[in-house]
């Protein structure tokens, strides 16, 4: 077979990325346990598999199928591997694929068949590489079956098309023997269930990467705070509001929140508390995570909840709000929350609170931040200063500390 560039339609619908062209920062990748399965598979495929211990048990095909949720960094992770192992990477030219899906589908058949016939032999690989690159003989072929394909291709399942082509050309598909490692990325488990009986005839492994759990989301947020010490937000609050979110969703939310904070005030050296901004972005729908695109039926099938916060993860104040709503006084609560207090008046309220009950309020705010129950005396004191509940605990503490400093300065000025 001639080199890849001679495959009809290849240059239009695919592109080859050289290791030197991949610009991925390893610190931006969130490493999870299941990623180990991917890297371990690639290590085996890059070694001389004819001499390894698998002989006598099975013959690797050089193909894996990965199911992930939208919003993961799996593609960046694979690109990072390609860069580190000096592998050329083949991927979709998505603009051309989505611009003419019907034409692409017709060409896809012949391209797949061409990939399966003596594809990417050493002489062919060298012809499409820059000789100055230090590269391996093998190449990674990534088929990223994005969620948008489902709507563009209508009833045509790319994975099913591929498996049918392989079935018709069973003897010709020898990926690893022909210096190709196939990684097929799927975001819809239903597509896989429909062809489950054919998967292991073509793929060596099926890897399912689960959603980030609560601890992993907390880790993502804490890592961000460690790398961006000037930014402040309540990690637990944001964790509770981002159930079923993936790492790219969380990172993008933080970027939008910081930018919105900058627009409303300015980034400063003292405090950039953005908890309320982040929560408002989520509640208002001004930021939509990838998981929002799933239909109700898909969410139920995947075990995704339509409510982002569980009852046992609610703060005491949030639980009070739910109780208030159940008593049909939600309109009153909304009216109070939507009332705008001028900044001058708010400063006066905080100064009054700081001058009278500073120590008690600091302890109460700390309890609210830790989701600890309030004692009777705590509730009585908090009832005197309800405006504190309009801010997140972190922001309320900062405002109270600033007010205390102003009060102390005034007392010093008057010799008190």
N, C-alpha and C positions, 0 to 999 in steps of 0.2 A: 504494500500500500504506500502511496505517496504521503508526504508529511501532512500534519493537521490542517495547514493552510489550504490544502487542495481538496478538503472535504467540502462539498457543496453546502453553503449556508453556514459553515463554521465561523468564518470571519464576521458574519453579520450578527449571529446570535450568541457567540461565545467570545471571550477574550482571555489571553494568557497573561498572567501577572508574574513578573520575575521577582525573586527574593529581594533584590535591591530596590524594588518599587513599593514594597510593603512597609508602611509606616504605622506600626501599632506599638503603643506603649504598654509593656507588660504590667505596669502598675495600675492600668485602667481595667484589667481583667479581674472579675470576681471568680476566684478558683473554688469550685465546689467538688464534692467527692466524685460525682459521676464523670467529671472531666478526665479523671484518671483513666477511665475505661477507653476514652478516645485516644489519649496519648500512648497508652500501653499497646493498643491495637496498631497504631502507626509505627511504633518502634519494632513490633514483630514484622510488619510488612516491609519495613526498610532494611531489615536484616536478611540474611540469606536463608529464606524460609525452607529451602530444600534440605538444609542440614539441621534444622531444629528438631526439638522433641515432639512436635506435632505429627511428624511423619509416622505413618502406620495407624494414625487415628483419623486424621482428616487432611484435606488439601485446601488451604485458604484460598478464597476467591479474590480477596483484596477489595471488599465492598462492605460498608456498614450503613445501616439505616438508623437515623437519630430522630426521635420525636421530642420536640421542645415546645415551650410556650412562647408566644410572641413577646418580644422585649428582652430576650436573653442576649448575651454577648458571645454566643457559640461561634458565629462566623468570624468574629475578630480573633477568637481563641485559635481557630483553625489556621487563620492567616499568620498568626504569631508562630505557630508550629512550622508552617511552611518557610517562614523567614529564618527561623533558628536552624532548621535542617537543610537549608538551601534548596528548597523544592519549588519548581514552577507550579503555579496554581491556576487551574482553568475554572472560570465561573461564567454565569449568564451575563450577557449584555441586556440588562433588564429593560432598558428603554425600548430597544428593538423588539424584545419578546412581548411586552405589554402593548406596544403600538399596533402590532398586527398579529394577535394571538392565533387566528385561523391559519395564516400563512406559516407561522412558526410551528404549529402542530404538524402540518404536512411535512415540513423539513425535519422536524424532530426525529421522525421515524428513521430517515436515512442517516442522520448524524449518529444516532445511537448504534445503528448497525455498523457504521464505519468505525466507531469507537471499539466495537467488539472484534474487529478483524485486524490482526497483526498491528494494532495501533501503537504508536509511540515507541517504535524500536529506537535503539540508540542513535542511529544515523538520522532518524526523523526528528528526535528530540533536539539534537544538536543544531538542526537547521532552523529551529524557531527560537533558539536561545542566543543571548549575547555571549560570545565566547569569553568575555572578560568576567562573567559571573562564575563563582564557584558553586556549581550545582550538582545535585545527585542525578542519577539517570532517571529516577522515578518522578512522576508528576501527580499532583492531587487534583482530582476532578470533583468539584463541589456543585451539586444540584440543589439549589436553595429554593424549595417549593413554597414560596411565600403565600401568606393568607390571601393576598390580592389575586393570586392565580385562580383561586376557587371561583371568583366572580367573573374573571375574564374568560376562562375556559369553560364556564358553565358546567355541563355534566361530564366534561372530560377530566378524568383524574390522571395527572401526569405519571404518578407512581404506577398505576394500573397499566398505562400505555407502555411504560418501560418494561414492566414484568412480562407483558405479552410479547414484546419484541425479543426479550431474552429467551422466552420459551420457544419461540419459532427458530431461534438461532443458538440453540443450547450449546453446540460444540464449539462455537466461535467466541464465546464470551470468556476470556481468560484475563481478567484485569491485571492482577499482580504479575502474571507472567509476561505481560506486555507493557510493564513499567507504568501502569496506571493504578492509583488508589482512589476508589470511588467513595465519596461521602455524600449520602443523600439526606437532606434535612427536611423534615416534615413538621408542620404545625397543627395538623388536624388528625387526631387519633382515629377518627371515623374512616379516613382514607386508607389507613393501615388495616383496620379491622375488615374492610371489604375484600382485601386481598391477602389475608393472613396465611392462607394455605400455600401461597407461593413465595412468601418472604425468604424463607431459609434456603430455597432453591437458588437464590441469587445473592443474598447477603450473608456474610459470616456472622454478624451480630446485629441485634436490634437493641438499641440503647434508648431508654426512656429517662429523660432528665426532668425531675419533678420541679414544681413551683418552689420558689424561695419560701422557707418556713419563717416563723416569727423570729427565731434566733438569727437566721441568716439575714433577714431584713434589718435587724438591729445592728448586725455586724457591718453591713453596707453603710448605714447611716453614721455609725461611730467612726468608721474608716474615713468618711468624708470630713467629719469634724476634726479628726487628728491631722488631716492634710490641709485643712482650712480653719486655722485656729481663731480667725477673726469672726467667723460665722457662728451663731448660736441658735439652737432650736431644741425643743423637747423631743428626745429620741423616742420615748415610749408613746407619746401622743401620735407621732408620725407613723410609727410601727402599726398602731391600731387602725389608722386611717388608710393603710396601704396593703390590706390583706388581698392576696391574689395578684399582687403587683410583681413585676420582674425588675431586674437590676437596672436595665436601661430606662424603665419608667421612673424609678426612684431618682436616678441621677439627673434625668431631664427635669423632673419636678423641682429639684433643688436649684438647678440653673435658672429656671423661670422664676422661682421664688426670690433668688438673689437679685435678679434683674429688676423685678417688680419693686423690691425694697429700695433699690438704687433710684428708681424713677420717682418713688414717693418721698424719699429723703435723700440720703447719700450714704455710701459706705463710709464708716468712720473707724477710728482706732479704739473706741471704748466698747461699743456693743452693737452688733447687727443681729438682733433677735428677730427671727423670721417665722416662728412657729405659727402665729395667727395668719400670716400671709400664705403659708403652705396649706393650712387647713382650708382657708377661704378658696384657694385655687381648686382644691378637690371638691368641696361642697358646692361651689358655684358651677362646676363643670367647665371652668376655663382651662383646666388641664385634664386631658382624657388619656388614661393609660391604654396600652394595647388590649388589656383584658376586656375593655368596654365594648370592643367590636364583636365579641362572641354573642350569639343569640341566647335567649333564655334556655332553649333546649340544649344547646351546646354546654352552657354553664352547668346545668343540672347533670349532664352526662360526665363532665369533667370534674364534678364535685366542687364547683365554684359557687360561693354564696353570693346572693344578690345584695346582701347587706355587708358593708365593709368592716363593721365593728361588732364584735361579739359582746354579749351582755357582761360576761365575766371580765372583759378587758376595759370596760367603761370606767371613767373616773367617777368619784362620788358626786361631783357636781353634774356630770353628764347623766348619771342615773336620776338625780333630782329633776333634771329637765324632762326626762322621759315620764316620770311620775306626774309632773305638772301638765304635760301634754295629755296624759290619760284622763286628767280631770277637766278637759275641755277649756283650759285657760291658755292654750298655746298662743292665742292672739295677744294676750297681755304680755307674755314672755317675749314674743317677737317685738312688740312695741317698745319694751324696755331695752332690748338689745339693739334695736335700730335707732334709738334716740342718740343724737350726737352731742357729746359734751365738748365744749371748747377746750383747747389745750390749756388755756389759762386757768379755767375752772378745774380741770383735772389735776393740774399741778397743785392748786389750793387744797383740793380734797386729799391728795397724797400727803401734803405737808401737815395737814390737820391730823391725819392718821399716824404719821411718823412722830409727831410731837406728843401724842397721847398713849399710843399702844404699839410702839415700834417693835419692841422685843417680842411681844405676844404674836404680832402679825407675821414676823419673820418665821417664827416656829410654825404658825398655821399654814403659811405658804409652802413651807418645806414639807408638811404633811400632805398637802394637796398635790405637790409635785411627785411624792412617793406613793400616792394613792392610799394613804393611811387614813383610817377613820378619825373623824373629829369628835372631841369630847363636848359635853354640854357647854362648858365655858368657852370653848373655841367657837362654837356656833353663835353664841351670844355676842362675842366680840366681832366676828365676821359680819353679823347682821348690821352692825353699825357702819360698816364700810362696804356695801354691796358692789360698789364700782370696781373693787379689786377683781371680781369674778369676770369682768369684761375682758381682762387680759389673761394670757397664759401665766402659769406660776412663775416661770423664768422672767417674763417681762414685768410682772407685778413686783417681783423682788427687786429688779433693777430700778424701777420707778420709785419704789419705797426707799431704797438706799440713796438715790439722788435727792429725794425730798428730805431725808434725814440730814444730809450734808448741808442743804440750804437752810434748814432750821437751825443747825448748829452754828452756821456762819452768822445768821441773824442774831442769835443769842450772844455770840462773841462780840458782835458790833455794839450791842447795847450793854455789854459788861455783865451778862447773866451767866 
